Amino acid sequence: MEREGVGRAVLHWDETLVEEEEELWTGDEDDDHSGWFCVRTDPFPCPAAGCTFVAEFMTAAHLILVWEERDDPNLLWHAQRAKEVGRNPRVVDYVRAYGPSASYYAWEAAGRPVHGIKGK
């Protein structure tokens, strides 16, 4: 029998799994983020199993993430990450015609929900 110690964790799982219906986070879609900034990328598919959504912007739960300032450190960090994985990011002015949006900071405050990942 293995002994619990420093740097180890023992997880006990309940054998009963409860199916729950996934609900996409809706963010603050009533806000007009026109004139804010977003990161446009080459098209990439949603990673959720069975989802056919194709994004052309950095998104969370299919909402375009927007920042109020073009030089926001989090916007620049996410654009750099997109560059590192070959998505050809460009910081652009957000316009409503692109689709529904959510403030990056509202998304963070909501616990960073992502489509295809079950909540607790």
VOLOKOL-391223 format. One record per atom (N, C-alpha, C, O): x, y, z; residue in one letter; residue number from 1; atom name. Coordinates in nm, 2 decimals. Layout:
> c1; c2; c3; resn; resi; name
> X; Y; Z; a; NUM; CA
...
//
This chain:
> c1; c2; c3; resn; resi; name
> 0.08; -0.12; 0.00; m; 1; N
> 0.00; 0.00; 0.00; m; 1; CA
> 0.09; 0.12; 0.00; m; 1; C
> 0.19; 0.13; 0.08; m; 1; O
> 0.05; 0.22; -0.09; e; 2; N
> 0.13; 0.34; -0.10; e; 2; CA
> 0.09; 0.44; 0.02; e; 2; C
> -0.02; 0.44; 0.06; e; 2; O
> 0.19; 0.51; 0.06; r; 3; N
> 0.17; 0.61; 0.17; r; 3; CA
> 0.15; 0.75; 0.12; r; 3; C
> 0.22; 0.79; 0.03; r; 3; O
> 0.06; 0.82; 0.17; e; 4; N
> 0.04; 0.96; 0.14; e; 4; CA
> 0.16; 1.04; 0.19; e; 4; C
> 0.21; 1.01; 0.30; e; 4; O
> 0.21; 1.14; 0.11; g; 5; N
> 0.32; 1.22; 0.16; g; 5; CA
> 0.32; 1.35; 0.09; g; 5; C
> 0.23; 1.39; 0.02; g; 5; O
> 0.43; 1.42; 0.11; v; 6; N
> 0.45; 1.55; 0.06; v; 6; CA
> 0.45; 1.54; -0.09; v; 6; C
> 0.52; 1.46; -0.15; v; 6; O
> 0.38; 1.63; -0.16; g; 7; N
> 0.37; 1.63; -0.31; g; 7; CA
> 0.28; 1.53; -0.37; g; 7; C
> 0.29; 1.51; -0.49; g; 7; O
> 0.20; 1.47; -0.29; r; 8; N
> 0.11; 1.36; -0.34; r; 8; CA
> -0.03; 1.40; -0.30; r; 8; C
> -0.06; 1.46; -0.20; r; 8; O
> -0.12; 1.36; -0.38; a; 9; N
> -0.27; 1.38; -0.35; a; 9; CA
> -0.34; 1.25; -0.38; a; 9; C
> -0.31; 1.18; -0.48; a; 9; O
> -0.44; 1.22; -0.30; v; 10; N
> -0.52; 1.11; -0.31; v; 10; CA
> -0.66; 1.16; -0.34; v; 10; C
> -0.72; 1.23; -0.26; v; 10; O
> -0.72; 1.12; -0.46; l; 11; N
> -0.85; 1.17; -0.49; l; 11; CA
> -0.95; 1.05; -0.48; l; 11; C
> -0.92; 0.94; -0.52; l; 11; O
> -1.06; 1.07; -0.42; h; 12; N
> -1.16; 0.97; -0.40; h; 12; CA
> -1.28; 1.02; -0.49; h; 12; C
> -1.34; 1.12; -0.46; h; 12; O
> -1.31; 0.94; -0.59; w; 13; N
> -1.42; 0.97; -0.68; w; 13; CA
> -1.55; 0.91; -0.64; w; 13; C
> -1.55; 0.79; -0.60; w; 13; O
> -1.66; 0.98; -0.65; d; 14; N
> -1.79; 0.92; -0.62; d; 14; CA
> -1.82; 0.84; -0.75; d; 14; C
> -1.81; 0.89; -0.86; d; 14; O
> -1.87; 0.72; -0.73; e; 15; N
> -1.90; 0.63; -0.84; e; 15; CA
> -2.02; 0.68; -0.92; e; 15; C
> -2.04; 0.63; -1.03; e; 15; O
> -2.11; 0.76; -0.86; t; 16; N
> -2.23; 0.81; -0.93; t; 16; CA
> -2.20; 0.93; -1.01; t; 16; C
> -2.17; 1.04; -0.95; t; 16; O
> -2.21; 0.93; -1.14; l; 17; N
> -2.19; 1.04; -1.22; l; 17; CA
> -2.33; 1.10; -1.26; l; 17; C
> -2.42; 1.02; -1.31; l; 17; O
> -2.35; 1.23; -1.25; v; 18; N
> -2.47; 1.29; -1.29; v; 18; CA
> -2.45; 1.36; -1.42; v; 18; C
> -2.37; 1.45; -1.43; v; 18; O
> -2.54; 1.33; -1.51; e; 19; N
> -2.53; 1.40; -1.64; e; 19; CA
> -2.60; 1.54; -1.62; e; 19; C
> -2.70; 1.55; -1.57; e; 19; O
> -2.53; 1.64; -1.67; e; 20; N
> -2.59; 1.77; -1.67; e; 20; CA
> -2.58; 1.83; -1.81; e; 20; C
> -2.49; 1.81; -1.88; e; 20; O
> -2.68; 1.91; -1.84; e; 21; N
> -2.69; 1.97; -1.97; e; 21; CA
> -2.60; 2.09; -1.98; e; 21; C
> -2.60; 2.17; -1.89; e; 21; O
> -2.52; 2.10; -2.08; e; 22; N
> -2.42; 2.21; -2.09; e; 22; CA
> -2.50; 2.33; -2.13; e; 22; C
> -2.59; 2.33; -2.22; e; 22; O
> -2.47; 2.45; -2.07; e; 23; N
> -2.53; 2.57; -2.11; e; 23; CA
> -2.41; 2.67; -2.14; e; 23; C
> -2.33; 2.69; -2.05; e; 23; O
> -2.41; 2.73; -2.26; l; 24; N
> -2.31; 2.82; -2.29; l; 24; CA
> -2.32; 2.95; -2.21; l; 24; C
> -2.43; 3.00; -2.18; l; 24; O
> -2.21; 3.00; -2.16; w; 25; N
> -2.20; 3.13; -2.09; w; 25; CA
> -2.24; 3.24; -2.19; w; 25; C
> -2.20; 3.24; -2.30; w; 25; O
> -2.33; 3.33; -2.14; t; 26; N
> -2.38; 3.43; -2.23; t; 26; CA
> -2.31; 3.57; -2.21; t; 26; C
> -2.33; 3.66; -2.29; t; 26; O
> -2.22; 3.58; -2.11; g; 27; N
> -2.15; 3.70; -2.09; g; 27; CA
> -2.23; 3.82; -2.07; g; 27; C
> -2.34; 3.82; -2.01; g; 27; O
> -2.18; 3.93; -2.12; d; 28; N
> -2.24; 4.06; -2.11; d; 28; CA
> -2.29; 4.11; -2.25; d; 28; C
> -2.26; 4.22; -2.28; d; 28; O
> -2.35; 4.02; -2.32; e; 29; N
> -2.38; 4.05; -2.46; e; 29; CA
> -2.47; 4.17; -2.49; e; 29; C
> -2.48; 4.21; -2.60; e; 29; O
> -2.54; 4.22; -2.38; d; 30; N
> -2.62; 4.34; -2.40; d; 30; CA
> -2.53; 4.47; -2.42; d; 30; C
> -2.58; 4.57; -2.47; d; 30; O
> -2.41; 4.46; -2.37; d; 31; N
> -2.32; 4.58; -2.38; d; 31; CA
> -2.28; 4.59; -2.53; d; 31; C
> -2.25; 4.49; -2.60; d; 31; O
> -2.26; 4.72; -2.57; d; 32; N
> -2.21; 4.75; -2.70; d; 32; CA
> -2.06; 4.77; -2.69; d; 32; C
> -2.02; 4.87; -2.63; d; 32; O
> -1.98; 4.68; -2.74; h; 33; N
> -1.84; 4.69; -2.73; h; 33; CA
> -1.78; 4.75; -2.86; h; 33; C
> -1.66; 4.74; -2.88; h; 33; O
> -1.86; 4.82; -2.94; s; 34; N
> -1.81; 4.88; -3.06; s; 34; CA
> -1.70; 4.98; -3.02; s; 34; C
> -1.71; 5.06; -2.93; s; 34; O
> -1.59; 4.98; -3.10; g; 35; N
> -1.48; 5.06; -3.07; g; 35; CA
> -1.38; 5.00; -2.97; g; 35; C
> -1.27; 5.06; -2.95; g; 35; O
> -1.41; 4.89; -2.91; w; 36; N
> -1.32; 4.82; -2.82; w; 36; CA
> -1.23; 4.74; -2.92; w; 36; C
> -1.24; 4.76; -3.04; w; 36; O
> -1.14; 4.65; -2.87; f; 37; N
> -1.04; 4.58; -2.95; f; 37; CA
> -1.06; 4.43; -2.93; f; 37; C
> -1.09; 4.38; -2.82; f; 37; O
> -1.03; 4.36; -3.04; c; 38; N
> -1.03; 4.21; -3.03; c; 38; CA
> -0.92; 4.16; -3.12; c; 38; C
> -0.85; 4.23; -3.19; c; 38; O
> -0.90; 4.03; -3.11; v; 39; N
> -0.79; 3.96; -3.18; v; 39; CA
> -0.85; 3.88; -3.29; v; 39; C
> -0.91; 3.77; -3.26; v; 39; O
> -0.83; 3.92; -3.41; r; 40; N
> -0.88; 3.84; -3.53; r; 40; CA
> -0.77; 3.74; -3.56; r; 40; C
> -0.65; 3.77; -3.55; r; 40; O
> -0.81; 3.62; -3.60; t; 41; N
> -0.71; 3.51; -3.63; t; 41; CA
> -0.75; 3.44; -3.76; t; 41; C
> -0.86; 3.46; -3.81; t; 41; O
> -0.67; 3.35; -3.80; d; 42; N
> -0.71; 3.26; -3.91; d; 42; CA
> -0.82; 3.17; -3.85; d; 42; C
> -0.81; 3.15; -3.73; d; 42; O
> -0.91; 3.13; -3.93; p; 43; N
> -1.02; 3.04; -3.88; p; 43; CA
> -0.96; 2.92; -3.81; p; 43; C
> -0.87; 2.85; -3.86; p; 43; O
> -1.03; 2.88; -3.70; f; 44; N
> -1.00; 2.76; -3.63; f; 44; CA
> -1.12; 2.70; -3.57; f; 44; C
> -1.21; 2.78; -3.52; f; 44; O
> -1.13; 2.57; -3.56; p; 45; N
> -1.25; 2.50; -3.51; p; 45; CA
> -1.26; 2.51; -3.36; p; 45; C
> -1.16; 2.50; -3.29; p; 45; O
> -1.39; 2.51; -3.31; c; 46; N
> -1.41; 2.49; -3.17; c; 46; CA
> -1.36; 2.36; -3.12; c; 46; C
> -1.38; 2.26; -3.19; c; 46; O
> -1.28; 2.35; -3.01; p; 47; N
> -1.23; 2.22; -2.97; p; 47; CA
> -1.33; 2.13; -2.90; p; 47; C
> -1.29; 2.01; -2.88; p; 47; O
> -1.45; 2.17; -2.88; a; 48; N
> -1.55; 2.09; -2.81; a; 48; CA
> -1.59; 1.98; -2.90; a; 48; C
> -1.62; 2.00; -3.02; a; 48; O
> -1.60; 1.86; -2.85; a; 49; N
> -1.64; 1.74; -2.93; a; 49; CA
> -1.78; 1.76; -3.00; a; 49; C
> -1.87; 1.80; -2.93; a; 49; O
> -1.78; 1.74; -3.13; g; 50; N
> -1.91; 1.75; -3.20; g; 50; CA
> -1.96; 1.89; -3.23; g; 50; C
> -2.06; 1.91; -3.30; g; 50; O
> -1.88; 1.99; -3.19; c; 51; N
> -1.92; 2.13; -3.22; c; 51; CA
> -1.87; 2.17; -3.36; c; 51; C
> -1.75; 2.15; -3.39; c; 51; O
> -1.95; 2.23; -3.44; t; 52; N
> -1.91; 2.27; -3.58; t; 52; CA
> -1.87; 2.42; -3.59; t; 52; C
> -1.84; 2.47; -3.70; t; 52; O
> -1.87; 2.49; -3.48; f; 53; N
> -1.84; 2.64; -3.47; f; 53; CA
> -1.70; 2.66; -3.52; f; 53; C
> -1.61; 2.59; -3.47; f; 53; O
> -1.68; 2.75; -3.61; v; 54; N
> -1.54; 2.79; -3.65; v; 54; CA
> -1.52; 2.94; -3.61; v; 54; C
> -1.60; 3.03; -3.65; v; 54; O
> -1.42; 2.97; -3.54; a; 55; N
> -1.39; 3.10; -3.49; a; 55; CA
> -1.29; 3.17; -3.58; a; 55; C
> -1.20; 3.11; -3.64; a; 55; O
> -1.31; 3.30; -3.59; e; 56; N
> -1.21; 3.39; -3.67; e; 56; CA
> -1.16; 3.49; -3.57; e; 56; C
> -1.09; 3.58; -3.61; e; 56; O
> -1.19; 3.48; -3.44; f; 57; N
> -1.15; 3.58; -3.34; f; 57; CA
> -1.12; 3.49; -3.22; f; 57; C
> -1.16; 3.38; -3.21; f; 57; O
> -1.04; 3.55; -3.12; m; 58; N
> -1.02; 3.49; -2.99; m; 58; CA
> -1.16; 3.49; -2.92; m; 58; C
> -1.22; 3.60; -2.91; m; 58; O
> -1.20; 3.37; -2.88; t; 59; N
> -1.33; 3.36; -2.83; t; 59; CA
> -1.33; 3.29; -2.69; t; 59; C
> -1.23; 3.22; -2.66; t; 59; O
> -1.44; 3.30; -2.62; a; 60; N
> -1.47; 3.22; -2.50; a; 60; CA
> -1.62; 3.18; -2.51; a; 60; C
> -1.70; 3.27; -2.52; a; 60; O
> -1.65; 3.05; -2.51; a; 61; N
> -1.78; 3.01; -2.52; a; 61; CA
> -1.85; 3.07; -2.64; a; 61; C
> -1.97; 3.11; -2.63; a; 61; O
> -1.78; 3.08; -2.75; h; 62; N
> -1.83; 3.14; -2.88; h; 62; CA
> -1.86; 3.29; -2.88; h; 62; C
> -1.92; 3.34; -2.97; h; 62; O
> -1.81; 3.36; -2.78; l; 63; N
> -1.82; 3.50; -2.77; l; 63; CA
> -1.69; 3.56; -2.80; l; 63; C
> -1.59; 3.52; -2.75; l; 63; O
> -1.68; 3.67; -2.88; i; 64; N
> -1.56; 3.73; -2.92; i; 64; CA
> -1.51; 3.81; -2.79; i; 64; C
> -1.58; 3.89; -2.74; i; 64; O
> -1.39; 3.78; -2.75; l; 65; N
> -1.33; 3.85; -2.63; l; 65; CA
> -1.29; 3.99; -2.68; l; 65; C
> -1.22; 4.00; -2.78; l; 65; O
> -1.32; 4.09; -2.60; v; 66; N
> -1.29; 4.23; -2.63; v; 66; CA
> -1.22; 4.30; -2.51; v; 66; C
> -1.24; 4.26; -2.40; v; 66; O
> -1.13; 4.39; -2.55; w; 67; N
> -1.06; 4.47; -2.45; w; 67; CA
> -1.08; 4.62; -2.48; w; 67; C
> -1.09; 4.66; -2.60; w; 67; O
> -1.09; 4.70; -2.38; e; 68; N
> -1.11; 4.84; -2.40; e; 68; CA
> -0.99; 4.92; -2.45; e; 68; C
> -1.01; 5.02; -2.52; e; 68; O
> -0.87; 4.87; -2.42; e; 69; N
> -0.75; 4.93; -2.47; e; 69; CA
> -0.67; 4.84; -2.56; e; 69; C
> -0.66; 4.72; -2.54; e; 69; O
> -0.62; 4.90; -2.67; r; 70; N
> -0.55; 4.83; -2.77; r; 70; CA
> -0.42; 4.77; -2.71; r; 70; C
> -0.37; 4.66; -2.76; r; 70; O
> -0.36; 4.83; -2.61; d; 71; N
> -0.23; 4.79; -2.56; d; 71; CA
> -0.25; 4.72; -2.42; d; 71; C
> -0.16; 4.71; -2.34; d; 71; O
> -0.37; 4.67; -2.39; d; 72; N
> -0.40; 4.60; -2.27; d; 72; CA
> -0.30; 4.48; -2.26; d; 72; C
> -0.29; 4.40; -2.36; d; 72; O
> -0.23; 4.46; -2.15; p; 73; N
> -0.14; 4.35; -2.14; p; 73; CA
> -0.20; 4.21; -2.16; p; 73; C
> -0.13; 4.13; -2.22; p; 73; O
> -0.32; 4.19; -2.12; n; 74; N
> -0.38; 4.06; -2.14; n; 74; CA
> -0.42; 4.04; -2.29; n; 74; C
> -0.41; 3.93; -2.34; n; 74; O
> -0.46; 4.14; -2.36; l; 75; N
> -0.48; 4.13; -2.50; l; 75; CA
> -0.35; 4.10; -2.57; l; 75; C
> -0.35; 4.00; -2.66; l; 75; O
> -0.25; 4.17; -2.54; l; 76; N
> -0.12; 4.14; -2.61; l; 76; CA
> -0.07; 4.00; -2.57; l; 76; C
> -0.01; 3.93; -2.66; l; 76; O
> -0.09; 3.95; -2.45; w; 77; N
> -0.04; 3.82; -2.41; w; 77; CA
> -0.12; 3.71; -2.49; w; 77; C
> -0.06; 3.62; -2.55; w; 77; O
> -0.25; 3.73; -2.51; h; 78; N
> -0.33; 3.63; -2.58; h; 78; CA
> -0.30; 3.64; -2.73; h; 78; C
> -0.30; 3.53; -2.80; h; 78; O
> -0.27; 3.76; -2.78; a; 79; N
> -0.23; 3.77; -2.93; a; 79; CA
> -0.10; 3.69; -2.95; a; 79; C
> -0.08; 3.62; -3.05; a; 79; O
> -0.01; 3.71; -2.85; q; 80; N
> 0.12; 3.64; -2.86; q; 80; CA
> 0.11; 3.49; -2.86; q; 80; C
> 0.17; 3.42; -2.93; q; 80; O
> 0.02; 3.44; -2.77; r; 81; N
> -0.01; 3.30; -2.76; r; 81; CA
> -0.07; 3.25; -2.89; r; 81; C
> -0.03; 3.14; -2.94; r; 81; O
> -0.16; 3.32; -2.95; a; 82; N
> -0.22; 3.29; -3.08; a; 82; CA
> -0.11; 3.28; -3.19; a; 82; C
> -0.11; 3.19; -3.28; a; 82; O
> -0.01; 3.37; -3.18; k; 83; N
> 0.10; 3.37; -3.28; k; 83; CA
> 0.18; 3.25; -3.26; k; 83; C
> 0.22; 3.18; -3.36; k; 83; O
> 0.21; 3.21; -3.14; e; 84; N
> 0.29; 3.09; -3.11; e; 84; CA
> 0.23; 2.96; -3.16; e; 84; C
> 0.31; 2.87; -3.19; e; 84; O
> 0.10; 2.96; -3.17; v; 85; N
> 0.03; 2.83; -3.22; v; 85; CA
> -0.01; 2.85; -3.37; v; 85; C
> -0.08; 2.77; -3.42; v; 85; O
> 0.04; 2.95; -3.44; g; 86; N
> 0.02; 2.97; -3.58; g; 86; CA
> -0.11; 3.02; -3.62; g; 86; C
> -0.16; 2.98; -3.73; g; 86; O
> -0.18; 3.10; -3.54; r; 87; N
> -0.31; 3.15; -3.58; r; 87; CA
> -0.31; 3.28; -3.65; r; 87; C
> -0.42; 3.34; -3.68; r; 87; O
> -0.20; 3.34; -3.67; n; 88; N
> -0.18; 3.47; -3.74; n; 88; CA
> -0.27; 3.58; -3.68; n; 88; C
> -0.36; 3.63; -3.75; n; 88; O
> -0.25; 3.62; -3.55; p; 89; N
> -0.33; 3.72; -3.49; p; 89; CA
> -0.31; 3.86; -3.54; p; 89; C
> -0.20; 3.90; -3.57; p; 89; O
> -0.42; 3.94; -3.54; r; 90; N
> -0.42; 4.08; -3.57; r; 90; CA
> -0.51; 4.15; -3.47; r; 90; C
> -0.63; 4.11; -3.46; r; 90; O
> -0.47; 4.25; -3.41; v; 91; N
> -0.55; 4.33; -3.32; v; 91; CA
> -0.63; 4.43; -3.41; v; 91; C
> -0.58; 4.51; -3.48; v; 91; O
> -0.77; 4.42; -3.40; v; 92; N
> -0.85; 4.50; -3.48; v; 92; CA
> -0.96; 4.57; -3.39; v; 92; C
> -0.99; 4.52; -3.28; v; 92; O
> -1.02; 4.67; -3.44; d; 93; N
> -1.14; 4.74; -3.38; d; 93; CA
> -1.25; 4.64; -3.39; d; 93; C
> -1.28; 4.58; -3.49; d; 93; O
> -1.32; 4.62; -3.27; y; 94; N
> -1.44; 4.53; -3.27; y; 94; CA
> -1.56; 4.61; -3.33; y; 94; C
> -1.58; 4.72; -3.29; y; 94; O
> -1.64; 4.54; -3.41; v; 95; N
> -1.77; 4.60; -3.46; v; 95; CA
> -1.87; 4.49; -3.44; v; 95; C
> -1.84; 4.37; -3.45; v; 95; O
> -1.99; 4.53; -3.40; r; 96; N
> -2.10; 4.43; -3.37; r; 96; CA
> -2.12; 4.33; -3.48; r; 96; C
> -2.16; 4.22; -3.45; r; 96; O
> -2.10; 4.37; -3.61; a; 97; N
> -2.12; 4.28; -3.72; a; 97; CA
> -2.04; 4.15; -3.71; a; 97; C
> -2.07; 4.05; -3.78; a; 97; O
> -1.93; 4.16; -3.63; y; 98; N
> -1.85; 4.04; -3.62; y; 98; CA
> -1.92; 3.93; -3.54; y; 98; C
> -1.89; 3.81; -3.56; y; 98; O
> -2.01; 3.96; -3.45; g; 99; N
> -2.08; 3.87; -3.37; g; 99; CA
> -2.09; 3.91; -3.23; g; 99; C
> -2.03; 4.01; -3.19; g; 99; O
> -2.15; 3.83; -3.14; p; 100; N
> -2.16; 3.87; -3.00; p; 100; CA
> -2.03; 3.87; -2.93; p; 100; C
> -1.94; 3.79; -2.96; p; 100; O
> -2.02; 3.96; -2.83; s; 101; N
> -1.89; 3.98; -2.77; s; 101; CA
> -1.90; 3.97; -2.61; s; 101; C
> -2.01; 3.98; -2.56; s; 101; O
> -1.79; 3.96; -2.55; a; 102; N
> -1.79; 3.97; -2.40; a; 102; CA
> -1.65; 4.03; -2.36; a; 102; C
> -1.55; 4.01; -2.42; a; 102; O
> -1.66; 4.12; -2.26; s; 103; N
> -1.54; 4.18; -2.21; s; 103; CA
> -1.45; 4.07; -2.15; s; 103; C
> -1.50; 3.98; -2.08; s; 103; O
> -1.32; 4.07; -2.18; y; 104; N
> -1.23; 3.98; -2.13; y; 104; CA
> -1.24; 3.97; -1.98; y; 104; C
> -1.23; 3.86; -1.92; y; 104; O
> -1.25; 4.09; -1.91; y; 105; N
> -1.25; 4.09; -1.77; y; 105; CA
> -1.38; 4.04; -1.71; y; 105; C
> -1.38; 3.98; -1.60; y; 105; O
> -1.49; 4.05; -1.78; a; 106; N
> -1.62; 3.99; -1.74; a; 106; CA
> -1.60; 3.84; -1.75; a; 106; C
> -1.65; 3.77; -1.66; a; 106; O
> -1.54; 3.79; -1.85; w; 107; N
> -1.52; 3.65; -1.87; w; 107; CA
> -1.43; 3.59; -1.76; w; 107; C
> -1.46; 3.49; -1.70; w; 107; O
> -1.32; 3.67; -1.72; e; 108; N
> -1.24; 3.62; -1.61; e; 108; CA
> -1.32; 3.62; -1.48; e; 108; C
> -1.31; 3.52; -1.41; e; 108; O
> -1.40; 3.72; -1.46; a; 109; N
> -1.48; 3.73; -1.33; a; 109; CA
> -1.58; 3.62; -1.32; a; 109; C
> -1.62; 3.58; -1.22; a; 109; O
> -1.62; 3.57; -1.44; a; 110; N
> -1.72; 3.46; -1.44; a; 110; CA
> -1.65; 3.32; -1.43; a; 110; C
> -1.72; 3.22; -1.43; a; 110; O
> -1.52; 3.32; -1.41; g; 111; N
> -1.45; 3.20; -1.39; g; 111; CA
> -1.39; 3.14; -1.51; g; 111; C
> -1.36; 3.02; -1.52; g; 111; O
> -1.38; 3.22; -1.62; r; 112; N
> -1.32; 3.18; -1.75; r; 112; CA
> -1.39; 3.05; -1.81; r; 112; C
> -1.33; 2.96; -1.85; r; 112; O
> -1.53; 3.06; -1.82; p; 113; N
> -1.60; 2.95; -1.88; p; 113; CA
> -1.56; 2.92; -2.02; p; 113; C
> -1.54; 3.02; -2.10; p; 113; O
> -1.55; 2.79; -2.06; v; 114; N
> -1.51; 2.76; -2.19; v; 114; CA
> -1.61; 2.65; -2.25; v; 114; C
> -1.65; 2.56; -2.17; v; 114; O
> -1.65; 2.67; -2.37; h; 115; N
> -1.74; 2.57; -2.43; h; 115; CA
> -1.68; 2.43; -2.43; h; 115; C
> -1.56; 2.41; -2.46; h; 115; O
> -1.76; 2.33; -2.40; g; 116; N
> -1.72; 2.20; -2.40; g; 116; CA
> -1.65; 2.15; -2.27; g; 116; C
> -1.62; 2.03; -2.26; g; 116; O
> -1.64; 2.24; -2.17; i; 117; N
> -1.59; 2.20; -2.04; i; 117; CA
> -1.70; 2.21; -1.94; i; 117; C
> -1.76; 2.31; -1.92; i; 117; O
> -1.73; 2.10; -1.87; k; 118; N
> -1.84; 2.10; -1.77; k; 118; CA
> -1.80; 2.18; -1.65; k; 118; C
> -1.69; 2.17; -1.60; k; 118; O
> -1.90; 2.25; -1.59; g; 119; N
> -1.87; 2.33; -1.47; g; 119; CA
> -1.88; 2.23; -1.35; g; 119; C
> -1.92; 2.12; -1.36; g; 119; O
> -1.84; 2.28; -1.23; k; 120; N
> -1.84; 2.20; -1.11; k; 120; CA
> -1.98; 2.19; -1.06; k; 120; C
> -2.01; 2.13; -0.96; k; 120; O
//
